Amino acid sequence: MPLSEIAMSANSALRSSQVVNIEDLRRLAQRRLPKAVFDYLDGGAEAEATLAENCRAFRDVIFRPRGAVAVADCNLKTKVLGHEISFPAMLAPVGYSRLMDPGGEVSAARAAGLAATGYILSTISGHKMEDVRAASQGPVCYQLYLLGGRAAAEGALDRARRAGLSALVITVDTPVAGMRERDPRNGMKELLGPSLLAKIPYLAELLAHPGWLTSFLLDGGLPKLENIVIPGKGPMDLVDISAALAAATVTWEDLRWIRQQWTGPIVVKGILIGDDARRAVDEGAAAVVVSNHGGRQLDSVSATLRALPEIVAAANGQIEILMDGGVRRGGDIVKALCLGARAVLIGRAYAYGLAAAGQAGVARALEILKTDVERTLRLLGCASVEQLDRSYVEVPAAWGAR
Ligand SMILES: Cc1cc2nc3c(=O)[nH]c(=O)nc-3n(C[C@H](O)[C@H](O)[C@H](O)COP(=O)(O)O)c2cc1C
């Protein structure tokens, strides 16, 4: 089937009544992607306990609606780091997006901009940050890992400043890559590596997904990591970056160094305990993201929704609190706001859309979530996301013990 037809059939599938929630996009992504790529996107670390718990924790929090309230106009708008966004969700950094769809980071950023919300570009990205910035009419931030060391980071920060990226997001929960057990089983390392021979056992699975394979090959195969430019060498290869990550731990000392290089706002992503939130405040962060990396790093840590109240209390209104992990419905977003988040980041929810149908899939994910948020607010009898507070939810008693 020619590429244009594949894209058209994906788009008409999106318009059908078959795609009513994020799980529907997940199913389409699973159909389109080879197993290795789908499992990289879908999977979590070790027993995937935290991955499951992130989603499950939303069910523990129960709404307390106000009856007989007519909400004529619902205001979903909020401000994150000074930028107004159309509803309280932005796109989280998702590495290797260009493997999910050739448009990758450019398509995701464009869809975010058209939905009047923000996009965070991962360090592990196949499109140049200048192109991603140009594609979106909304705020675009850059997530920084110190891959390639401070010399590579200096170059990236300089480019980010000149391209007009809005803020820097420093991820602090990745001193080594988490053990995502699906990846070695699927031959992820071999598929990303240089040896053709090593790929042979995994080729049948790639050939069973001709739509994805054709677009991957037409895109030139494995992309370079365009935003990690090693001085004197050029962009880093998209090899198994586990080893490089182990040498790239971001410490509080690095954060101080980064602050000297970057005068814009800094967001610390990967905070799960109050003490670290206080530390981020003291180090001059403008916001933190309560995050466990979508259950992809240390397994058996708290679901982020459950960690959120402790962070909100510790930050004491001094910085903005964002959260991510397990958001699959607009009701989840509303619950996070009731517990004190300014906005959420979504990861897999939009990446499933990207993998299913490129930019149109991301747009559909955002449309589903935004419509959900509006409906949930009306059902709660609340006219604006800014009025949401703890009185709209009941939280399990055990959560208070943290
Ligand atoms: C496939 C994938 C790749 C990711 N890559 C990065 C990354 O490069 N940098 C980062 O800070 N977080 C990364 N994350 C974590 C997300 O930014 C976010 O914290 C997480 O996806 C939120 O959980 P959710 O997927 O349940 O929404 C990645 C997540 C996924 C699913």
The ligand as an ORCA input file, in Angstrom:
! r2SCAN-3c Opt
* xyz 0 1
  C       8.974      5.724     25.342
  C       9.313      6.710     26.422
  C      10.478      7.438     26.346
  C      10.788      8.370     27.335
  N      11.924      9.142     27.202
  C      12.185     10.095     28.118
  C      13.298     10.951     27.955
  O      14.035     10.875     26.973
  N      13.525     11.883     28.914
  C      12.718     12.010     30.024
  O      12.971     12.864     30.873
  N      11.647     11.212     30.180
  C      11.357     10.279     29.265
  N      10.250      9.493     29.404
  C       9.356      9.692     30.571
  C       8.256     10.695     30.217
  O       8.784     11.983     30.044
  C       7.187     10.772     31.313
  O       7.805     11.000     32.554
  C       6.357      9.485     31.388
  O       6.098      8.976     30.110
  C       5.035      9.742     32.100
  O       4.297      8.585     32.235
  P       3.127      8.137     31.208
  O       3.819      7.586     30.020
  O       2.390      7.102     31.980
  O       2.318      9.365     30.882
  C       9.917      8.558     28.432
  C       8.734      7.817     28.504
  C       8.412      6.915     27.508
  C       7.118      6.163     27.594
*
